[in-house]
Amino acid sequence: MCRFIKSDVYKGVCTVIQWIALAFGIVLNAAANILLKMAARQAQEMDSSAHLLVKLFLNPYLFTGILSFGLALGAYSYSLTRFPLSVGYPLMTSLGLIIVSLFSYFVFAEQFSAGKIAGTVLIMLGVLLVARSA
């Protein structure tokens, strides 16, 4: 639709919508992974295997995580109709990694080594380069 619009104002709106769709997909994908981790942590506290499976499948974090994956797939698929795969995929994976890593550190108290911090900073610089080329 956006490619047929001649007005610069509306083309700008279309560009913003494209970036919002990609951001929505990235955030929902990261949220889905975090929710699955939360479901797994709760399930890990169960005592028997049969009880664990029942509790896992009835866990609201699991269902919300699956729903988030589905919504992320829709938003990301839409964004791929507007962005080259060579831009969309690196942004999706790297920004998702950053979101999940920060959440893991602050909420799950996972440890960050100097190498992990340096790698995350390099990823952030790479994201900036890829995004500027879009």
NORRA-V969474 format. One record per residue. N is the residue number from 0. NEAR is the number of other C-alpha atoms within 12 Angstrom. Layout:
n-><N N>
near-><NEAR NEAR>
This chain:
n-><0 1 2 3 4 5 6 7 8 9 10 11 12 13 14 15 16 17 18 19 20 21 22 23 24 25 26 27 28 29 30 31 32 33 34 35 36 37 38 39 40 41 42 43 44 45 46 47 48 49 50 51 52 53 54 55 56 57 58 59 60 61 62 63 64 65 66 67 68 69 70 71 72 73 74 75 76 77 78 79 80 81 82 83 84 85 86 87 88 89 90 91 92 93 94 95 96 97 98 99 100 101 102 103 104 105 106 107 108 109 110 111 112 113 114 115 116 117 118 119 120 121 122 123 124 125 126 127 128 129 130 131 132 133>
near-><14 19 15 10 14 12 12 13 12 16 17 16 17 22 22 17 21 28 28 20 29 39 30 30 34 37 33 33 37 34 35 31 32 32 30 28 26 26 28 24 19 24 26 17 16 17 13 13 13 12 16 20 20 16 24 26 21 17 23 20 26 29 21 26 28 26 21 28 28 20 25 30 26 21 29 35 25 24 31 24 20 26 26 21 20 17 28 33 25 27 39 38 29 31 36 34 28 31 29 30 30 24 24 23 18 13 16 17 11 14 16 18 12 10 11 18 17 14 18 24 20 17 25 23 18 21 27 18 15 23 24 11 15 20>
